[in-house]
């Protein structure tokens, strides 16, 4: 989600995954995949930068969560089996 401002100064938050294209007329027009068009005060470059920043933050969070999963805290695993249920199923099939 990215924060933008309508022409009448009203803030709004847009799901950046729904942006189909951004038109550069005297005003910036964002066309959504839903068919809705939104006029905003930000320039097209600002909209693009906010989308890129948002997606970087999402990917950084994903990378951080994957790092936690791939190198878990050994103390957190104390008393747990080393294999996941899926791995145990695979072991039984061989």
C-alpha positions as CSV (number, residue, x, y, z in Angstrom):
1,X,0.0,0.0,0.0
2,X,1.3,3.5,-0.8
3,X,0.1,6.8,0.5
4,X,-0.9,9.4,-2.0
5,X,-2.9,12.7,-2.0
6,X,-6.0,13.5,-4.1
7,X,-6.1,16.8,-5.9
8,X,-8.4,18.2,-3.2
9,X,-5.7,17.5,-0.5
10,X,-7.5,14.4,0.8
11,X,-4.9,11.6,1.6
12,X,-5.6,8.1,0.3
13,X,-3.8,4.8,0.4
14,X,-3.6,2.7,-2.8
15,X,-2.9,-1.0,-3.2
16,X,0.1,-0.7,-5.5
17,X,-0.6,-4.2,-6.9
18,X,-3.8,-2.8,-8.5
19,X,-2.0,-0.1,-10.5
20,X,-2.3,-0.8,-14.2
21,X,-0.6,2.4,-15.5
22,X,0.1,6.0,-14.6
23,X,-0.8,8.7,-17.1
24,X,1.1,12.0,-17.2
25,X,-1.4,14.7,-18.2
26,X,-1.3,18.1,-16.5
27,X,-2.4,16.0,-13.5
28,X,-1.2,12.5,-12.6
29,X,-3.9,9.9,-13.3
30,X,-3.5,6.4,-11.9
31,X,-5.6,3.7,-13.7
32,X,-6.3,0.6,-11.6
33,X,-7.0,-2.9,-12.8
34,X,-10.5,-2.4,-11.3
35,X,-11.2,0.3,-14.0
36,X,-11.1,3.1,-11.4
37,X,-9.0,6.2,-12.2
38,X,-7.6,8.3,-9.4
39,X,-6.2,11.8,-9.9
40,X,-3.3,12.6,-7.5
41,X,-1.0,15.5,-6.6
42,X,2.2,13.4,-6.8
43,X,4.1,13.2,-10.0
44,X,4.4,9.9,-11.9
45,X,8.0,9.6,-10.8
46,X,6.9,10.0,-7.1
47,X,4.3,7.3,-7.5
48,X,6.8,5.0,-9.1
49,X,9.3,5.7,-6.3
50,X,6.7,4.9,-3.6
51,X,5.8,1.7,-5.3
52,X,9.4,0.6,-5.6
53,X,10.1,1.6,-2.0
54,X,7.1,-0.4,-0.8
55,X,8.0,-3.5,-2.8
56,X,11.6,-3.3,-1.5
57,X,10.3,-3.2,2.1
58,X,8.1,-6.2,1.4
59,X,11.0,-8.1,-0.1
60,X,13.3,-7.1,2.7
61,X,10.8,-8.5,5.2
62,X,10.4,-11.7,3.2
63,X,14.2,-12.1,3.0
64,X,14.4,-11.5,6.8
65,X,11.7,-14.1,7.5
66,X,13.5,-16.6,5.2
67,X,16.7,-16.0,7.0
68,X,15.0,-16.8,10.3
69,X,13.6,-20.0,8.9
70,X,16.9,-21.1,7.3
71,X,19.0,-20.4,10.4
72,X,16.8,-20.9,13.4
73,X,17.8,-20.3,17.0
74,X,19.2,-23.7,18.3
75,X,17.6,-23.0,21.7
76,X,14.2,-22.6,20.0
77,X,14.5,-26.1,18.5
78,X,15.4,-27.8,21.8
79,X,13.1,-30.8,22.3
80,X,11.8,-30.7,18.8
81,X,12.5,-33.3,16.1
82,X,14.9,-32.3,13.4
83,X,12.6,-33.2,10.5
84,X,9.5,-31.5,9.5
85,X,6.3,-33.7,9.0
86,X,6.8,-33.3,5.2
87,X,10.4,-34.6,5.5
88,X,9.3,-37.5,7.6
89,X,6.7,-38.4,5.0
90,X,9.4,-38.4,2.3
91,X,11.7,-40.5,4.5
92,X,8.9,-43.1,4.8
93,X,8.4,-43.3,1.1
94,X,12.0,-44.2,0.3
